[in-house]
Amino acid sequence: MSTTKVTYVAIGEAVAAKLGLPKSKGAELGRVFVSEVVASLQTGTTVELTGLATLSVEMSKARTGHNPKTREPIQIPAKKRVKASISGKLKKSL
């Protein structure tokens, strides 16, 4: 498995190159895309990236956990989490 990372800026620059736009516009495109996804999730809207994944916000339940060092029980509060469901098309292609 490769340890190479791809950033949203790199993806934006690649899209810009394919569209004949300057690299700076590609970096901006990547940043705007991510900020729009985050803004949608913050309002509770599900984000469907067809062929890639579906992102949604769900509430986790409050639960009791344990401090790993002392084994003392601690209360873990309920909180919002992002759920990512990978598309079947992507799973098959891997």
Protein Blocks (a to p, Z undefined) as FASTA:
>chain_A
ZZbdcdfklmmmmmmmmnopafklmmmmmmmmmmmmmmmmmnopacddehiaccdddddd
ddddddfklopacdddddddddddddfklmmmZZ
